[in-house]
Amino acid sequence: MKSHLHFIWGLIAGFVLLMPCGVRAQTYALKITNTDGTVKEVNLSNLKKITFPNPNMNLFYKNLTSESLTLTSVRSMIFSTPTGVVSAVENVLSVYPNPARNYIQLNNLRIEDKEIKIFNASGALVKYNSTGSFSQHVDVSDLSGGVYFIRVGNRMLKFIKL
């Protein structure tokens, strides 16, 4: 849940940073790349708002249409500026539910992410999984309650096992 909040706050910060710089909003775009490789580019001047009801991202347009994307299918989101400078929200590794009881779901795994390692608070490796997709379901029912760290490639997350 916390990583989704970081993701959402990153998007909000992107909007806040983009708007006050004196360039009209119509020159900004949002480029969404899905895990299947498809790309959608949205002109920000056409957007009314973006919401993030778990597990989706909803785009509401000024012409009163809308569309919903599943966050697990989004690989990256890039806000572009007219100068070519980008603010990227890309490959944000997330884990939910957190805290967890029986399983965790890891999202936004990269192609180069080959393994998932889970360490206890003392640093001992307690679980190892191979990855096979951009989203990974991991059974943690055999772990005792406590704080754990997940390492995927060079990225690390914390989760709590109830």
Phi, psi and omega in degrees: 000319181298321181293327175294324178293321177297319178300313181294315180296327176297319178294317179298316179299323177300316178295317181297319181289327184285320190288319187279006189276006174090356177260140184296145185299334184294347179272359181260148180225155174244120179253118182250121176252125180272164181296338178274003177094349178290148183236136176236128177246128183239128175285123184297337179291343178271349183270138174267313177196163174235132176237161183230065174287125185302131002257033186246168169234122180253130176254121179250123183263158180294337178277015176073012172265167178209164173211154182239134176240140175281126184301329180292343179266357181265120179275317180207156175226126182234126174267121180255152181245165180294342179274354182091353177286136181242150171245110188257138168243090192231137175051046178282107179292131180226154178228135174207157352289155179216107011287158184238154176252302188247332183210162169231153177244122177258131181238155179069040172289147180266162180303322182281353177283108184257341184213152176242126178241134178244127181244146175279179184296339178275354180094003180279137176290122183244346180202144180223133176225147170271148179261154180220000181202183180279354179223139185223128177265124183237125178283121178240017183296335181277353180275145176281163181299142178153189180264135180229156178239133180253128176245124177231109185062235179259013180252146182225141177230159175246141171219160181247130176260124178277000000 
